[in-house]
Amino acid sequence: MVEFLRRYKVVMLLMVIAVAYFPRFASRPDGMALYPLGAEALLHGKVLEAAAQGFTYPPLFAFVMIPFVPMPMWLRNVVWYAVLVGATWLSFRLCERLTAGSFPDLAQGRRMVWLRVLAVVLSLKFMLAVLENQAYDVVVFLCVLSGLWGMQVGRNVRAAAGFALAAALKATPLLFLPYLLLRRRVKLCLLCVVFYAGLSFLPDAFFTPHGAPHGYFVTWVRDLAVGSVRSKPAEAQTRHWEQANLLNQSLRGMVYSAVSQPDGALSRRNVLLAVYLVFGLVVFVLLLRSAGTPHALLLDGSLVLISMLMLSPQSSKSSFVALMLPYMVLSACVLLEPRSRWIGGSVLAVSFALTSLTSKDVIGKRLAEILLTSGCVTLGTLVLLVFIGYLVLRRAGRDSLLPGGSTASSRLGNQETVEAAVGSAK
C-alpha cells in the first residue's frame, strides 16, 4: 500500500483536485445546456442553427452529442466533466511524449520535471478555461496531437484519422491540409480528405433536415463556414464573431475591437484582410525555412496550432488550450539550449504575463476587460512567433541544438529512442 501511494501520489493528488473542482464546473452548465440541443435538432430533423440558436459547430459534433440527450443535467455534467478532464490529461501526456521523442536528452536529470512544471504553469489558465466554459476545444486538440504523433512515428492512418476527426469536429484543423501539401505529404493529405469527408457526412447518413435544400454538412458549410467569411450586414449583427467582443481573442476579434468606425464593415474587413496577409506571410516563411531543421515537426505543429487560433472567426480562452504544445516545445528549447535561454525565457515570460496574468482574479475585472479588449491573449500568442522564428532561422541547415552533435535525422527517426525517452520520463 505504501509503495502504491508513493508511486501514484501525483495521480491521486490530481484526482482529489479534480473532484474538488467539480462543483464549480457544474455551477454553470453552459456547454451541457447548448451542445445537446444540436443533437436534438438532428433527432427531430431540424436545421441546426435554426433549432439550436448558438450552435454553430459542425454537424459531427451534434452527432456525437446524441448520447447526452436523454441524460438528466446532473449526469450530463458528470460524464462531460470526465471526458474533459480525461482529454486534458491525455493531451498533456501526449504533448510530453511528442516532446520527449524529439528531445531525448530531457530524460537526463530532472529536466522532465522542470518541463512539466513550466508547461503546467504556462497552460493552466487555459486548461481551467476549458472546464469553466465546458468547452470541447481540448477534445479537438487531443485529436490534433494524435495526428502529430502519427506523423512522428510514421503511422499515416493514425495521423490522418487524428487530423480528420479534429477538422470534422471543428473546422480550423483543416489548416493542416495545406501544411501537408507544403511538406509534400500528398498521400497523407488525400487520406485526411477521405476521412474528413466520411466523418463530416456521417450525420447525413442517418438524419435529413426537413424542408432544407441540402443535408446537414452542406448546409453548415454554406451558411456558417462560408458565411463567416462573407456574411451579409443583417447576418453579421446576429453572429458574435462579426462584432467587437472582448471574449474573442482571434485576429478578427482584436481587429474588430480596435477598428470601430461607424461606416465600419468594409474598412474593418480591409484591415482584417491586411492583418491576415501579414500573419500568413510570416507563418509561410517560417514553415519554408523550418524544412529539414531539427525538431521541424513540433515547431511546424506549433505554427499551425497558433494559426488555427489566430485565423479562427472566434477563439475564446478555452481555445488557447492548444498552446500547451507550443509552450512545452519552447520550454524544452529553453531548458536544453543555453544560447536560447535569454530570448526564450523572455518570450515565454511576456506570453505568460499577457495571457495568464491578465485574469480578472489577478488584476481586477475593469483592467482585465480593458486588456482583453486590446487583444492581450492574442498578443501573448503572437509573441511566441518571435522565439519560433529565432529557432527556425538560426537552426536552418545546422545540426541539432542538443549537446553531443547528433543530427536531427538520427534523433527523430529512431522509435526505440522515442520510447526509451518517454519511459525514462515516467
C-alpha positions as CSV (number, residue, x, y, z in Angstrom):
1,M,0.0,0.0,0.0
2,V,2.8,2.4,0.9
3,E,4.6,1.6,-2.4
4,F,1.3,2.2,-4.3
5,L,0.8,5.6,-2.6
6,R,4.4,6.5,-3.3
7,R,4.3,5.6,-7.0
8,Y,0.9,7.1,-7.8
9,K,0.8,10.0,-5.3
10,V,0.8,12.7,-8.1
11,V,-2.1,10.9,-9.9
12,M,-4.1,10.6,-6.7
13,L,-3.5,14.3,-5.8
14,L,-4.7,15.3,-9.3
15,M,-7.8,13.1,-8.8
16,V,-8.6,14.8,-5.4
17,I,-8.2,18.3,-7.1
18,A,-10.5,17.2,-10.0
19,V,-13.2,16.0,-7.6
20,A,-12.9,19.3,-5.6
21,Y,-13.2,21.4,-8.7
22,F,-16.4,19.6,-10.0
23,P,-18.9,21.8,-8.1
24,R,-17.5,24.9,-9.9
25,F,-17.7,23.1,-13.2
26,A,-21.4,22.1,-12.6
27,S,-22.4,25.5,-11.4
28,R,-22.5,26.9,-15.0
29,P,-23.6,24.1,-17.3
30,D,-23.4,26.3,-20.4
31,G,-21.9,23.6,-22.6
32,M,-24.3,20.9,-21.5
33,A,-27.3,23.2,-22.0
34,L,-26.2,24.0,-25.5
35,Y,-24.4,21.0,-27.1
36,P,-27.3,18.5,-26.7
37,L,-29.6,21.0,-28.5
38,G,-27.7,20.3,-31.7
39,A,-28.2,16.5,-31.1
40,E,-31.9,17.1,-30.5
41,A,-32.1,19.1,-33.8
42,L,-30.7,16.0,-35.6
43,L,-33.1,13.6,-33.9
44,H,-36.1,15.8,-35.0
45,G,-34.8,16.5,-38.5
46,K,-34.4,20.3,-37.9
47,V,-31.8,22.7,-39.3
48,L,-29.1,23.0,-36.6
49,E,-28.7,26.8,-36.4
50,A,-32.5,27.4,-36.6
51,A,-33.4,24.8,-34.0
52,A,-30.5,25.4,-31.6
53,Q,-29.6,29.1,-31.5
54,G,-25.9,29.5,-30.8
55,F,-25.0,26.0,-32.0
56,T,-22.6,26.9,-34.8
57,Y,-20.5,23.8,-34.6
58,P,-20.1,21.2,-37.4
59,P,-22.8,18.5,-37.7
60,L,-20.5,15.7,-36.5
61,F,-20.3,17.4,-33.1
62,A,-24.1,17.4,-32.8
63,F,-24.0,13.7,-33.8
64,V,-21.6,12.7,-31.1
65,M,-23.7,14.6,-28.5
66,I,-26.7,12.3,-29.1
67,P,-26.0,10.1,-26.1
68,F,-26.3,13.2,-23.9
69,V,-29.9,14.0,-25.0
70,P,-31.7,11.5,-22.6
71,M,-29.4,12.3,-19.7
72,P,-30.6,14.5,-16.8
73,M,-28.4,17.6,-16.3
74,W,-26.5,16.2,-13.3
75,L,-25.5,13.1,-15.3
76,R,-24.5,15.2,-18.3
77,N,-22.2,17.3,-16.1
78,V,-20.6,14.2,-14.6
79,V,-20.0,12.4,-17.9
80,W,-18.8,15.6,-19.7
81,Y,-16.5,16.5,-16.8
82,A,-14.9,13.1,-17.0
83,V,-14.5,13.5,-20.8
84,L,-12.8,16.9,-20.5
85,V,-10.6,16.0,-17.5
86,G,-9.5,12.8,-19.3
87,A,-8.9,14.7,-22.6
88,T,-6.8,17.3,-20.8
89,W,-4.7,14.7,-19.0
90,L,-4.2,12.7,-22.2
91,S,-3.3,15.9,-24.1
92,F,-0.7,16.8,-21.6
93,R,0.8,13.3,-21.7
94,L,0.8,13.2,-25.5
95,C,2.5,16.7,-25.6
96,E,5.1,15.3,-23.2
97,R,5.6,12.2,-25.4
98,L,5.9,14.2,-28.6
99,T,8.5,16.5,-26.9
100,A,10.4,13.6,-25.3
101,G,10.5,11.8,-28.7
102,S,12.1,14.8,-30.3
103,F,14.3,15.8,-27.3
104,P,15.7,12.6,-25.8
105,D,18.1,14.4,-23.5
106,L,15.1,15.6,-21.5
107,A,15.2,12.2,-19.7
108,Q,18.5,13.2,-18.1
109,G,18.4,14.5,-14.6
110,R,15.4,16.5,-13.5
111,R,14.8,18.2,-16.8
112,M,11.5,16.4,-17.4
113,V,10.2,17.6,-14.0
114,W,11.1,21.2,-14.9
115,L,9.5,20.8,-18.3
116,R,6.2,19.6,-16.7
117,V,6.2,22.4,-14.2
118,L,6.8,25.0,-16.9
119,A,4.2,23.6,-19.1
120,V,1.6,23.4,-16.4
121,V,2.2,27.0,-15.2
122,L,2.1,28.4,-18.7
123,S,-1.0,26.4,-19.7
124,L,-3.0,26.2,-16.5
125,K,-5.3,29.1,-17.2
126,F,-6.5,27.7,-20.5
127,M,-6.9,24.2,-19.0
128,L,-9.2,25.7,-16.4
129,A,-11.0,27.8,-19.0
130,V,-12.0,24.6,-20.8
131,L,-13.6,23.4,-17.6
132,E,-15.2,26.7,-16.7
133,N,-16.8,27.0,-20.2
134,Q,-17.5,23.3,-20.5
135,A,-15.8,23.7,-23.9
136,Y,-14.8,20.8,-26.2
137,D,-11.6,22.5,-27.5
138,V,-9.4,20.1,-25.6
139,V,-11.0,17.2,-27.3
140,V,-10.2,18.7,-30.7
141,F,-6.6,19.4,-29.5
142,L,-6.2,15.8,-28.4
143,C,-7.2,14.7,-32.0
144,V,-4.6,17.1,-33.5
145,L,-1.9,15.7,-31.1
146,S,-2.9,12.2,-32.2
147,G,-2.3,13.3,-35.8
148,L,1.1,14.7,-35.0
149,W,2.1,11.6,-33.0
150,G,1.1,9.5,-36.0
151,M,3.4,11.6,-38.2
152,Q,6.2,11.4,-35.7
153,V,6.1,7.5,-35.6
154,G,5.3,7.1,-39.3
155,R,1.7,5.9,-39.0
156,N,-0.2,7.6,-41.8
157,V,-3.6,6.1,-40.9
158,R,-3.3,7.3,-37.3
159,A,-2.2,10.7,-38.4
160,A,-4.9,11.1,-41.0
161,A,-7.6,9.9,-38.6
162,G,-6.5,12.4,-35.9
163,F,-6.4,15.4,-38.2
164,A,-9.6,14.4,-40.0
165,L,-11.6,13.9,-36.7
166,A,-10.3,17.2,-35.3
167,A,-11.3,19.0,-38.5
168,A,-14.7,17.3,-38.6
169,L,-15.4,18.5,-35.0
170,K,-14.0,22.0,-35.5
171,A,-13.1,23.3,-38.9
172,T,-9.8,25.1,-38.1
173,P,-7.7,22.0,-38.1
174,L,-8.2,21.9,-41.9
175,L,-5.1,24.2,-41.9
176,F,-3.1,21.0,-41.6
177,L,-4.1,20.1,-45.1
178,P,-2.1,22.8,-46.9
179,Y,0.7,22.2,-44.4
180,L,0.9,18.5,-45.5
181,L,0.9,19.6,-49.2
182,L,3.7,22.0,-48.4
183,R,5.7,19.2,-46.9
184,R,4.8,17.0,-50.0
185,R,2.9,14.5,-47.9
186,V,0.3,14.1,-50.7
187,K,-0.9,10.6,-49.8
188,L,-1.4,11.6,-46.2
189,C,-3.2,14.7,-47.2
190,L,-5.5,12.7,-49.5
191,L,-6.2,10.2,-46.8
192,C,-7.1,13.1,-44.4
193,V,-9.6,14.4,-47.0
194,V,-11.2,11.0,-47.4
195,F,-11.6,10.5,-43.6
196,Y,-12.8,14.1,-43.2
197,A,-15.5,13.7,-45.9
198,G,-16.6,10.4,-44.4
199,L,-16.9,11.8,-40.9
200,S,-18.5,15.1,-41.9
201,F,-21.2,13.4,-43.9
202,L,-21.8,10.8,-41.2
203,P,-24.8,12.6,-39.7
204,D,-26.4,12.8,-43.2
205,A,-26.3,9.0,-43.4
206,F,-28.8,8.9,-40.5
207,F,-30.7,12.1,-40.5
208,T,-32.2,14.6,-43.0
209,P,-33.2,18.2,-42.2
210,H,-36.9,18.7,-43.2
211,G,-37.5,21.5,-45.6
212,A,-33.8,22.2,-46.3
213,P,-32.4,22.2,-49.8
214,H,-29.3,20.4,-48.6
215,G,-28.1,17.9,-46.0
216,Y,-26.6,19.0,-42.7
217,F,-23.0,19.2,-43.7
218,V,-23.6,21.1,-46.9
219,T,-26.0,23.5,-45.1
220,W,-23.3,24.1,-42.4
221,V,-20.7,24.8,-45.0
222,R,-22.9,27.2,-47.0
223,D,-24.5,29.1,-44.1
224,L,-21.7,29.1,-41.4
225,A,-18.3,28.1,-42.8
226,V,-18.6,30.2,-45.9
227,G,-20.9,32.6,-44.2
228,S,-18.3,33.5,-41.6
229,V,-16.1,34.8,-44.4
230,R,-18.7,36.8,-46.3
231,S,-21.7,37.5,-44.0
232,K,-24.3,40.0,-45.1
233,P,-24.7,43.0,-42.8
234,A,-28.0,41.7,-41.5
235,E,-26.4,38.3,-40.6
236,A,-23.3,39.9,-39.1
237,Q,-25.4,41.6,-36.4
238,T,-26.7,38.2,-35.2
239,R,-23.3,36.5,-35.1
240,H,-20.8,37.1,-32.3
241,W,-17.7,36.7,-34.4
242,E,-18.8,39.7,-36.6
243,Q,-18.9,42.1,-33.7
244,A,-16.4,43.6,-31.2
245,N,-16.2,41.0,-28.5
246,L,-13.6,41.0,-25.7
247,L,-14.0,37.3,-25.3
248,N,-12.9,36.7,-28.9
249,Q,-9.1,36.6,-28.9
250,S,-8.5,35.7,-32.6
251,L,-7.1,38.2,-35.0
252,R,-10.6,39.0,-36.1
253,G,-11.6,39.8,-32.5
254,M,-8.6,42.1,-32.0
255,V,-9.2,44.0,-35.3
256,Y,-12.9,44.4,-34.7
257,S,-12.3,45.7,-31.2
258,A,-9.6,48.2,-32.5
259,V,-11.4,49.4,-35.6
260,S,-14.7,50.9,-34.6
261,Q,-15.6,53.3,-37.4
262,P,-19.3,53.8,-37.8
263,D,-19.1,53.2,-41.6
264,G,-17.3,50.2,-40.5
265,A,-17.9,46.8,-42.1
266,L,-15.9,47.4,-45.2
267,S,-13.0,49.2,-43.6
268,R,-12.9,46.6,-40.8
269,R,-12.7,43.8,-43.4
270,N,-9.9,45.6,-45.3
271,V,-7.8,46.0,-42.1
272,L,-8.5,42.3,-41.2
273,L,-7.5,41.2,-44.6
274,A,-4.2,43.1,-44.4
275,V,-3.6,41.6,-40.9
276,Y,-4.3,38.1,-42.2
277,L,-2.0,38.6,-45.2
278,V,0.9,39.7,-42.9
279,F,0.4,36.9,-40.4
280,G,0.0,34.3,-43.2
281,L,3.2,35.5,-44.9
282,V,5.2,35.3,-41.6
283,V,4.0,31.7,-40.9
284,F,4.6,30.7,-44.5
285,V,8.2,31.9,-44.5
286,L,8.8,30.2,-41.2
287,L,7.4,26.9,-42.5
288,L,9.5,27.1,-45.6
289,R,12.7,27.8,-43.6
290,S,11.9,25.1,-41.0
291,A,12.0,22.2,-43.5
292,G,14.8,19.9,-42.7
293,T,15.7,21.6,-39.4
294,P,15.9,19.7,-36.1
295,H,12.5,19.3,-34.4
296,A,10.8,20.6,-37.5
297,L,7.6,18.6,-36.9
298,L,7.0,20.1,-33.4
299,L,7.8,23.6,-34.5
300,D,5.6,23.3,-37.6
301,G,2.8,21.8,-35.5
302,S,3.1,24.7,-33.1
303,L,2.9,27.2,-36.0
304,V,-0.2,25.5,-37.4
305,L,-1.9,25.4,-34.0
306,I,-1.1,29.1,-33.5
307,S,-2.6,29.8,-37.0
308,M,-5.7,27.9,-36.0
309,L,-6.2,30.2,-33.1
310,M,-5.4,33.4,-34.9
311,L,-7.4,32.7,-38.1
312,S,-10.5,31.3,-36.5
313,P,-13.5,33.6,-36.6
314,Q,-13.9,33.0,-32.8
315,S,-11.2,32.0,-30.4
316,S,-12.3,32.1,-26.7
317,K,-9.9,31.5,-23.9
318,S,-10.7,27.8,-23.8
319,S,-9.5,27.5,-27.4
320,F,-6.0,28.5,-26.3
321,V,-5.5,25.2,-24.5
322,A,-3.9,24.3,-27.9
323,L,-0.9,26.4,-26.7
324,M,0.0,23.5,-24.4
325,L,2.2,22.0,-27.2
326,P,4.0,25.3,-28.2
327,Y,4.6,26.1,-24.6
328,M,6.1,22.6,-23.9
329,V,8.2,22.6,-27.0
330,L,9.6,26.1,-26.5
331,S,10.2,25.3,-22.8
332,A,12.2,22.3,-23.8
333,C,14.4,24.5,-26.0
334,V,14.9,26.9,-23.1
335,L,15.9,24.0,-20.8
336,L,18.3,22.3,-23.3
337,E,20.0,25.2,-25.1
338,P,21.8,27.8,-23.1
339,R,22.1,30.1,-26.1
340,S,18.4,30.3,-26.5
341,R,17.7,30.7,-22.8
342,W,17.5,34.5,-22.6
343,I,15.4,35.1,-25.7
344,G,13.3,32.0,-25.0
345,G,12.8,32.8,-21.3
346,S,11.9,36.4,-22.1
347,V,9.3,35.4,-24.8
348,L,7.7,32.9,-22.5
349,A,7.6,35.3,-19.6
350,V,5.9,38.0,-21.8
351,S,3.5,35.5,-23.2
352,F,2.6,34.3,-19.7
353,A,2.1,37.9,-18.5
354,L,-0.2,38.7,-21.4
355,T,-2.3,35.5,-21.4
356,S,-2.4,34.4,-17.7
357,L,-1.6,37.4,-15.5
358,T,-4.3,39.5,-17.2
359,S,-7.0,37.5,-15.5
360,K,-9.7,39.5,-13.5
361,D,-8.8,37.4,-10.5
362,V,-5.3,38.8,-10.6
363,I,-5.7,42.4,-11.8
364,G,-9.4,43.1,-11.2
365,K,-12.3,43.0,-13.6
366,R,-12.1,46.5,-15.0
367,L,-8.4,46.4,-16.0
368,A,-8.8,42.8,-17.3
369,E,-11.6,43.9,-19.6
370,I,-9.5,46.8,-20.9
371,L,-6.6,44.4,-21.7
372,L,-8.9,41.8,-23.2
373,T,-10.4,44.4,-25.5
374,S,-6.9,45.3,-26.6
375,G,-6.3,41.6,-27.5
376,C,-3.8,40.7,-24.7
377,V,-4.2,37.0,-25.2
378,T,-3.9,37.4,-29.0
379,L,-0.6,39.4,-28.5
380,G,0.6,36.8,-25.9
381,T,0.2,34.2,-28.6
382,L,1.7,36.1,-31.4
383,V,4.8,36.9,-29.4
384,L,5.6,33.1,-29.5
385,L,6.4,33.6,-33.2
386,V,9.4,35.6,-32.1
387,F,11.0,32.6,-30.4
388,I,9.9,30.1,-33.0
389,G,11.3,32.4,-35.7
390,Y,14.6,32.7,-33.9
391,L,14.9,28.9,-33.6
392,V,14.0,28.3,-37.2
393,L,16.2,30.9,-38.7
394,R,19.2,30.2,-36.6
395,R,19.0,26.4,-37.0
396,A,18.2,26.3,-40.7
397,G,20.8,23.9,-42.3
398,R,22.5,23.2,-39.0
399,D,22.8,20.1,-36.8
400,S,20.6,19.6,-33.7
401,L,20.8,22.2,-31.0
402,L,21.3,19.4,-28.4
403,P,24.7,18.9,-26.9
404,G,26.6,15.9,-28.4
405,G,26.5,16.9,-32.0
406,S,24.0,14.3,-33.2
407,T,21.9,15.2,-36.3
408,A,18.2,15.7,-36.5
409,S,17.7,12.6,-38.6
410,S,19.4,10.4,-36.0
411,R,17.3,11.9,-33.3
412,L,13.9,11.8,-34.9
413,G,13.9,8.6,-36.8
414,N,14.6,6.1,-34.1
415,Q,11.4,4.9,-32.5
416,E,13.3,3.0,-29.8
417,T,14.9,6.2,-28.7
418,V,11.4,7.8,-28.5
419,E,10.0,5.1,-26.3
420,A,13.1,5.0,-24.1
421,A,12.9,8.7,-23.5
422,V,9.3,8.6,-22.6
423,G,9.9,5.6,-20.3
424,S,12.7,7.4,-18.5
425,A,10.5,10.5,-18.2
426,K,7.9,8.5,-16.3
